[in-house]
Every structure is written in structure tokens, then in C-alpha cells.
């Protein structure tokens, strides 16, 4: 279960919650945290379907790395309702170097565990994942 590159395991709850987001749409977003002490990715927070993109952004810590998935609903130019699941690697400049390296080395392995990611975004600053950027990447 551990990743040979980083030694990181993925808690089963991460996959279960993601599956619920993808298939049942029980959540708007999920924030994942690496528990360094036990070398495992865990679910830190889930956002209810009625929560907004601002709620999602405010759930990411200003000075710590996280992974997150966000289910983005939008309307196409042809007036079709669609949604895309974004994977966001949040790595603020102010976070610890060790933490940034750990999240970077574990990202691809963790992302592979979440089958159904449609768009990937890396952000070091809130402006790099503004609502306009998310919207532009979705369409």
C-alpha cells in the first residue's frame, strides 16, 4: 500500500469519500492531509453539496500543504449542465520545505488512487486557483 517513492499510504476513507463525491455527489469538495507521523494520506474535511467555492478555498490552510478535490458544476455555451472533478495540489510558498517535498513526491501516486479526476491544478497562492481560473479550465 505504501508508495515506494515516498513511503506514503492512502487511508481507505480517502477512496470511499472520493467515490461518494463522484457517484452520489454527497460532497462538493474533500480536503486531504498527509499525516506525517503515520505516513498516511487522510481525509481532513468534506464540504457539503450546498457549500460554495469560497467555502472550499477558506478550508485550505494558509501555511500548510494539502490535496483537495472539488466538484465544479457549470453550464456550457450550449446551455448544458455539466460538472468536472478538479484535483488541486495546494502548496503555499509559506509552507515548510519538507512538507512541500513530501506532498510533491506523493502526489502522482495519490492521484492515481482517485479514479475520475478530470482536471489537475497546482496552486501556491489563492490567485492561482481563483474561481475564474477554475471556470476557464472546466470549459
Secondary structure, DSSP 8 states (H G I E B T S, - for coil): ---TTT--EE-HHHHHHHHIIIII--EEEEEEEEETTTTEEEEEEEEETT--HHHHHHTS-TTS-EEEEEEEEEE-TTS-EEEEEEEEEE--TTS-HHHHHHHHHHHHHHHHHSTT--EEEEESSGGGG-HHHHHHHH-
